[in-house]
Amino acid sequence: MRTERSLRIQVLGRNGKEIFKGGVEVPEEGTFSDLKGAIQRRNKKYYPDRQRITLPHQGQGRSAPIDSSKKLKDYVTTDRPQVIFKDLGPQVSYRSLFLFEYFGPLIIYPIFYFYPQVYTHFGLPKRTFVYPAQTYALYAWCFHYAKRELETLFVHRFSHATSPLANVYRNCIYYWAFAGFIGYSLNHPNYNPVGETQLYVGIVISIVSQLSNFYCHIILRNLRKSEGKHSHHIPHGFLFNSVTCANYTTEIMQWLGFNVATQTLAGYLFIASGTYIMTVWAVQKHSRLVKMFDGQDGRGKYPQRYVILPPFV
């Protein structure tokens, strides 16, 4: 009977010290997924999504994590097989992260609309009149975040399975705090609405942008065939023919329409903050796509496109 041969992999920390004395054993034909399973058997807290495995650093630049389906023998040397291990800390699925961060705004914002007596706790009079802009803002806000929740459940496919647990607290603070700030400002007893024409212009911009954003998400979903995989296709169709991150562009335009129709300092701070964050992400994604599709070795050449905010970026 033939005995399956195995590899003993030395698992090092980023400081070069051995994590598990004597290394871990995996089948000779094993994958990086098998290695992660072997590491978890040595220490139960290191479940696979918590692990980042790279090869010993060679040359300049940061080593990228390796696809878990790749075979170990194709990457490690047979005389001294080594990998670098990093504990990513407690993880949460991206789907759960999104559901948590979007749930808060759906609950917090309506409190200020439906319970105007909350302002009496701040020494203010109770609101006695509701402007059309305030009612529109409630509908637009709740539609937006309900749409995000449904897209998280049924549309989005995530390239990474998990995110650090700490991001739940950070993201929830960001979204929930702005929900309270904007809800408080827009439903304030002393709120002054915009003119009727400006209100309708803002509503039109917002509705068109919301629908466009949804269509952009459908296009991105169709580019990624399954969860946990980066798309290896050039985005195309609709606004993606001109803008790399058209999904971010339409998100920004939606909030621009919302603010044109409602006009509060809190709302404009929110769009400024969100635009900065999304622009950083967009520049990173654009650079990655340009590098991936460089026209070399049969790869396509990434077309000339704006990144996120034509005609500026």
N, C-alpha and C positions, 0 to 999 in steps of 0.2 A: 504493500500500500504506500502510495507516494505521500510524503509529508509536505504540506505547504510551507514554503520558505517565507521568512519574515525579515523586516528591516527594524533595526533599533534606532530610533531618531532621538538625537539630543535636543532637548527643548530649552532654549536660553531666553532669559529676560533681555530687555534692551540694554541693560548694564553689562551684559555678557555672562552673567552668573546662571548656573544651571537651575532650572525651576524644579524638575523632578529628577532626583538622584537615580542614575542608571538609565535615564531616558525612558521612552515609551515604545512599545512594540506594535507594529502594524504589519499586515500582509505585504509581501514584496510587490504585489500588483495593486496595493491599496491606494486610495485617493486621499486628498487633503481632508475630505469629509471623514474618512476612517481615522485619520490622525486626530481630528477634533473629538471624535468619539472616544479614542484611547485616552486623550487628556482628561475628558470628563470622568472617565472611570477612575483616574488617579485622584481627581478632586471634583466632587459632585457639583460644586457651585459654578464650575466653569462649563456651563452648557454651551453648545456650539455658537449660538448667536452672540455670546459674550466674548468670544475669542477672535483675535486678529492675528493671523499667521502670515509672516513674510519670510523671505530668505535672508541670510546674513548680508549685511549692507556691502555693496560693491560699487565703487565709483561715487559720483556725486548724484544728488537727488534722493528723494524719499522713495523707499521700496513700496510698491503697491501690493495690497492683499491679493492672494491668488484664488482663482475660482476653485471652490471646494470639490468640483467634479474632476479636476486634473489629477493625473497620477503622480505620486510622490517621486517615483524613480526617474521621471522625466525632468525633475527640477533639482533634486538633491544629489550631492556627490556620494558615490557608493563607499568611498574609503572613510569619510567622516560626515555622515548625514546630520545636518543641523538645520533648525528653523528658529526664527525669533517669534516669541509669544508675547502678546500684550493683552492684559485683562481690560476689556472695554467697560467693565462695571455692569450693574443691573440694567437690563434692557426692557423695552416695551415695543410692541409692534407699531409700525407707522400708522396703521389703520386705527389702532386704539388712541394713539397720540392725537390724530386729527379729530377723532370723534370727541375726545375730551375738550380740546381747545375751542372747538366750534359750538359745543353744547352751552357753555357759559353765556356767550352773547345772546343766544336764543331765550335765555331765562332772565338775564340781568336787564337788558334794554327795555323790554315791555313793562317792567316794574314802574319805571318813571312815567310811562304813558298811562297805564291803567290805575295807578295808585298815586294821584297827585298830592295826596296828603303827606307823602314822604317829604315834601319840601318844608312842611311845617316844623319838621325836626331840625331844619337848618335856620329857623327863625324867619322863614319866608311865608307869604300868604299862599293859600291853596290855589292852584290853577283853576280858573272857572270857565275858560274858553279854549277850544282846540282848533288850531288853524289847519287848513288843508295840507300845508307843508309838513306838519307834525304827523298827520295820519299817513301821508305818503311815505314819510321816513320810516314809520313803524312797519308798513307793508314791505318796503324795499329792503330794510334791514333783515327782517325775519325770512323773507324769500331768499335772500343771499345766503344766509347761514344754513337754512334748511336745504338749499341746493348743495352747499358744501358737504353737509352730512350725507345726503343721498349719493353724491358723487364719490365720497369716500367709501361707501358701502358697495356701490354697484358699477362705478366707472373706473376709478383710478387703479392702476397697476404699479406697484412700487418696485424700484430697482434695488432697494435695500429692505431687508425684512424687518429690521428693528432700529430703534434709536435709543440713545442713553435715557434712562428713566428721568434724569435731571431735566431733560428737555420738556417733559410734561409740565413741571412746575414753572419753568421759564416761559413757555409758550402760553400757558393758561394765564399767568400774570399779565402778559402782554395783551392778549385778546380780551380777557375779562375786565381788566382795568380800563381799556379804551371803551368797552361797551358801557361801563358805568359813567365814564367821563362824557361820552357823546350823548348817551341817554339823558343824563342830568342836564346837559347844555340845551339839547333840542326841545325838551319838555319843560323847561324852566318857566315859571310864571311871567318872567319879563322877556321871554323870547320874542324877537321881532322877525316876522317872516319876510321872504323875498317877494318881489312882484310876481304877478300871475304869469307873465310871459317867461320870466327867468325860471320859474317853477316848472313850466311845461317843457322848456328846453332841456333842463336838467333831467327830468323824467325820461324824455326820449333818449338822451345819451345813455342813461343808466340802463334802460330796458334793452336797447340794441346791444350794448356792451355785455350785459348778462347773457343774452342768447348767444352772442359771438364767443364768449368765454366757454360756455358749455360745449359748443361745437369744436372749439380748439381742444378741449379735454377728450372729446370722442376721437379726434384725429390722433392725439398722443397715445390713447389707449390702444388703438389699432396698430401703432408702430411697435408696441411691446407685446409680444405673444404670450408672455407668462410673467408671473411675479418673480422678483428676485433677479431680474436680468436687465442690464442696460440695453437700450435700443441701439442697434447697429445700422440704422437707416437714417438718411437725411430727411428731416421733417419737410413735408411739402403739402400743398393744397391750402386754399383759403388764404388767410393772412400769413401763413408760414412761408409762402412764396416770396415774401418781402422782409419778414421779421423772424429772427431765430426764436425768440420767446414770445410769440404772439399771445400765448395764454396769460403771461404777465402783463402784456400791453393792454389786453381787454379787461383784466382785473383792475388796473390803474384807471382806465377810462370809466369803468363802472363807478368807482369811488369819486372820480371827478364829477360825473353826472349827479351823484348823490349830493355832493357838496355844492354844486351850482344850484340845486333845488332847495337846499336847506341852509347852507352858509353859516357854519359855526367855527370858532377857533379850534375846538376839539376835533372836528371833522377834518380840517385842513392839516392839523398836526398828525392825524392818523394817516392821511394819504401821503404826507411827506415822509413819514417814517417807513411806511410800506413800500413806497417807491424806491427809497434808498436800499432797503433790504433786497427787494426783487432785482434791482439793477446789479447789485453785487453778485447774486446768484446767476443772473442772465449773462454777465460778462464771463463768469467761470464756465457756464455751459457752452457759450459761443466758442471760447478758446478750446475747450475739449473737442467740440465737433470739427473745428478747423484743423486741429492736430490729427484727429482720427481720419478725416477725409482729406488727405493731403495730395491726392492724385498719384501716389506712388504705388508700385506693385499691383496694379489693377484696381486699387481703391478709387472711388469717385472723388471728384474735386468739389469741396464745399463751395457753393455759389456765394457771390457777393450779396450780403444782406445787412440790414440794420440789426442791432442787437435787441433793443427793447423799445426805444422811444424815438421813432423817426420824426423829423429828420436830424435829430440831435445825437442819438446814440444807436 
